[in-house]
């Protein structure tokens, strides 16, 4: 089955008190009026468009540029996997990628790609694997997080 969308898990390592580091991921809290997954924590990404040429990595890069003030090169994406997402009476598939984010959190903002588009997110936060377990996240994203943290992609 062909993919309908693509998303990116942004990650980085942060120092801990024990002179070690821990992997964290950046998630976006969707607004209550977001067209999908309202009120849930999610990755950055969206729906495939013709301009992506059928390439899910290009979909992910384009969507990230539309949603967040950061640009990602296709070559910087690590493949996490394809995940099934219920959509009404059918199941669709999304491709999930990972990319290390080196930008300072203060430099990141949610944005709208054009004046007529809504901003779908109301907040950004970094979470450890353990912290993500308590969040309201759709099942496919939870599965993608497990694959990411298990494989350290």
ROSEMI-345127 format. One line per field, with one value per residue (C-alpha): residue number from 1; z, y, x. Coordinates in steps of 0.25 Angstrom, whole numbers, plus 5000, padded with zeros to 4 digits. Each point is the difference from the previous one (the first is absolute). Layout:
% ROSEMI-345127
resi = NUM ...
Z = Z ...
Y = Y ...
X = X ...
***
This chain:
% ROSEMI-345127
resi = 1 2 3 4 5 6 7 8 9 10 11 12 13 14 15 16 17 18 19 20 21 22 23 24 25 26 27 28 29 30 31 32 33 34 35 36 37 38 39 40 41 42 43 44 45 46 47 48 49 50 51 52 53 54 55 56 57 58 59 60 61 62 63 64 65 66 67 68 69 70 71 72 73 74 75 76 77 78 79 80 81 82 83 84 85 86 87 88 89 90 91 92 93 94 95 96 97 98 99 100 101 102 103 104 105 106 107 108 109 110 111 112 113 114 115 116 117 118 119 120 121 122 123 124 125 126 127 128 129 130 131 132 133 134 135 136 137 138 139 140 141 142 143 144 145 146 147 148 149 150 151 152 153
Z = 5000 4997 5010 5003 5009 5006 5014 5006 5014 5004 5011 5008 5011 5013 5012 5013 5014 5000 4988 4991 4989 4997 4987 4999 4989 4996 4999 4997 5008 4989 5002 5004 4986 4992 4988 5005 5014 5007 5014 4998 5000 4987 4990 4989 4987 4991 4988 4986 4989 4985 5001 5009 4988 5008 5009 5014 5005 4991 5007 5013 4997 4994 5011 5011 4992 5000 5015 5007 4998 4996 4987 4999 4988 4995 5002 5015 5002 5006 4997 5012 4993 4994 5009 4999 5004 5001 4991 5001 4994 4994 5004 4994 5001 5004 4999 5012 5000 5010 5000 5010 5004 5004 5000 5014 5005 5001 4985 4997 4997 4994 4988 4989 4986 4994 5005 4998 5007 5015 5010 5005 5012 5013 5006 4999 5010 5001 5007 5004 4996 5014 5000 4986 5007 5008 4988 4991 4987 4989 4999 4987 5006 5013 4992 4992 5013 5005 4987 5000 5015 4998 4988 5003 4985
Y = 5000 5014 5010 5012 5008 5001 5005 5003 4997 5011 4995 5004 4996 5008 5000 4994 5002 4988 5005 4991 5004 4995 5000 5009 5003 5013 4999 5010 5001 5001 5010 4996 5005 4993 4992 4987 4995 5012 5002 4989 5000 4997 5001 5010 4996 4999 4995 4996 5010 4999 5009 4990 4990 4988 5001 5000 5006 5012 5001 5000 5011 5008 4999 5003 5013 5003 4997 5004 5011 4989 4994 4986 4994 4986 4995 5003 4991 4986 4990 4995 4993 4999 5000 4998 5011 4998 5010 4998 4987 4997 4999 5009 5000 5010 5000 5005 5005 5006 5011 5006 5015 5009 5013 5006 4998 5015 5002 4990 5005 4994 5007 5001 4997 5010 5011 4990 4988 4998 4997 4986 5001 5007 4996 4993 4991 4990 4987 4988 4986 4998 5013 4997 4988 5010 5009 4999 4995 4992 4986 5000 5012 4992 4988 5009 5005 4986 4996 5013 4999 4985 5002 5013 5004
X = 5000 5005 5003 4991 5009 5014 5004 5014 5004 5010 5010 5012 5009 5000 5009 4995 5005 5009 5009 4992 4990 4986 4993 4988 4989 4993 4985 4989 4987 4989 4989 4986 4995 5012 4994 5006 5004 4995 5006 5010 5015 5006 5012 5001 4995 4988 4993 5007 4998 5003 5012 5007 5001 4995 5013 4996 5013 4997 4986 5006 5010 4989 4991 5010 5004 4985 4998 5013 5010 5011 5005 5004 5008 4994 5014 4999 4988 5002 4988 4992 4989 4986 4989 4985 4990 4985 4993 4985 4996 5014 5014 5011 5015 5010 5015 5008 5014 5009 5010 5009 4996 5012 4992 4998 4985 4999 5002 4988 4986 4988 4995 4990 5005 4990 4990 4988 5006 4998 5011 4997 5009 4999 5014 5013 5007 5012 4997 5008 4995 4994 4993 4993 4993 4991 4996 4987 5006 4994 5003 5009 5008 5002 5005 5009 5006 5002 5007 5009 5004 5003 5008 5006 4999
***
